[in-house]
Amino acid sequence: MELIKCEVCGKQIDIRYRKKDYLVVTHYFAGNIKRFYLCSICLPDLEKIIEGLKRVRKEEYYKKHPEYKYFYYLGISRETGLRYFALKEQLDKDIWKRISSFFYFCSYSSEEDDKDPPDSARGRWVTNKPKDVLKALGWK
């Protein structure tokens, strides 16, 4: 008799006895394959488990790359190869004064392109030093 545990409720499942009493879910997660065993009672909780995995993965990614928590990634410069970021949220003036030296205004004009851009695309404050901005603000 080979017993496994349900990931949700902890119930012991005999995997040799009846195949319809449990479900095996294989999920590629954070570089390795994670296998979940669920009893027939806990099958409706499968979506909650997958959402929990996504949340954990996102938190691990933010620990590894904290700049993506506060910045949008805009792209890489063709000329310099630097990666550029923009802030996700608008800041107060006193906070902006502390970090304004790390940013510059990148404008977009219709002369550079044949199309007229929408008003939101006329320009943006960008930086290529998001980690320095995080240090200046004391954000983690």
C-alpha positions in Angstrom: 0.0 0.0 0.0 1.5 3.3 -1.1 0.2 6.4 0.6 0.5 10.0 -0.4 -0.8 13.1 1.3 -3.3 15.6 -0.2 -1.7 19.0 -0.6 -4.8 20.8 0.7 -6.3 18.8 3.6 -3.5 16.4 4.4 -5.7 13.3 3.9 -3.9 10.0 3.2 -4.6 8.7 -0.3 -3.8 5.1 -1.4 -2.6 5.6 -5.0 -2.7 1.9 -5.9 -6.3 1.4 -4.9 -8.6 3.7 -7.0 -7.3 6.2 -9.6 -10.5 8.3 -9.5 -10.0 9.2 -5.8 -7.2 11.6 -6.4 -5.7 13.9 -9.0 -2.0 14.5 -9.8 -1.3 18.0 -11.1 2.1 18.7 -12.6 3.1 22.4 -12.7 6.3 24.0 -14.0 7.2 26.4 -11.2 10.3 28.5 -10.7 12.7 26.4 -12.7 11.5 22.9 -11.6 8.5 20.7 -11.8 6.2 20.6 -8.9 3.7 17.7 -8.5 0.6 18.2 -6.4 -1.6 15.4 -5.1 -5.3 16.3 -4.4 -8.0 14.1 -3.0 -11.4 14.1 -4.6 -12.8 16.4 -2.0 -10.2 19.1 -2.6 -10.4 19.2 -6.4 -12.4 22.4 -6.5 -9.5 24.1 -4.6 -7.2 23.6 -7.6 -7.6 27.2 -8.8 -6.7 28.6 -5.4 -3.6 26.5 -5.3 -2.5 27.7 -8.8 -3.2 31.4 -7.8 -1.2 30.9 -4.6 1.7 29.5 -6.7 1.6 32.6 -8.9 1.6 34.9 -5.9 4.6 33.1 -4.4 6.5 33.2 -7.7 5.8 36.9 -8.1 7.1 37.6 -4.5 10.2 35.6 -5.2 10.8 37.5 -8.4 10.4 40.8 -6.6 12.9 39.7 -4.0 15.4 39.0 -6.8 14.5 42.1 -8.9 13.1 44.8 -6.5 13.1 47.5 -9.2 10.2 45.9 -11.0 8.0 46.5 -8.0 8.2 50.2 -8.4 9.2 50.7 -12.1 7.9 49.8 -15.5 10.5 48.4 -17.9 10.5 50.5 -21.0 13.2 48.9 -23.1 16.9 48.9 -24.1 18.6 51.8 -25.8 20.0 50.9 -29.3 22.9 53.3 -28.9 24.1 52.6 -25.4 22.6 49.2 -24.5 21.2 50.6 -21.2 17.9 49.5 -19.8 15.4 52.2 -19.1 12.6 52.3 -16.5 9.7 54.7 -15.5 8.0 55.0 -12.2 4.7 53.2 -11.8 3.2 55.8 -9.4 3.3 59.6 -9.2 5.4 60.9 -6.3 5.1 63.9 -4.0 7.2 67.0 -4.8 9.5 66.6 -1.8 10.3 63.0 -2.7 10.7 63.9 -6.4 13.3 66.5 -5.5 15.5 63.9 -3.8 15.5 61.6 -6.9 15.1 64.0 -9.8 18.9 63.9 -10.5 18.5 60.2 -11.6 15.8 61.0 -14.2 15.6 62.8 -17.4 12.7 63.7 -19.7 12.5 61.6 -22.8 10.3 63.4 -25.3 8.6 62.1 -28.4 7.7 64.3 -31.3 5.6 63.6 -34.3 8.5 64.8 -36.5 10.4 61.6 -35.6 7.5 59.5 -36.8 4.9 59.9 -39.5 2.1 59.1 -37.1 0.6 61.5 -34.5 1.1 59.9 -31.1 -1.6 60.1 -28.4 -1.2 62.7 -25.7 0.0 60.2 -23.2 3.0 59.3 -25.4 4.4 62.9 -25.7 7.1 62.2 -23.1 8.1 60.5 -19.9 10.6 60.8 -17.1 13.0 57.8 -17.4 16.0 56.4 -15.6 18.6 53.8 -16.2 19.6 53.6 -12.5 16.5 52.2 -10.7 18.6 50.6 -7.9 20.2 54.0 -7.1 16.7 55.5 -6.9 15.6 52.8 -4.5 18.6 53.4 -2.3 18.0 57.2 -2.3 14.4 56.7 -1.2 15.1 53.8 1.2 12.7 51.5 -0.6 13.4 47.8 -0.4 
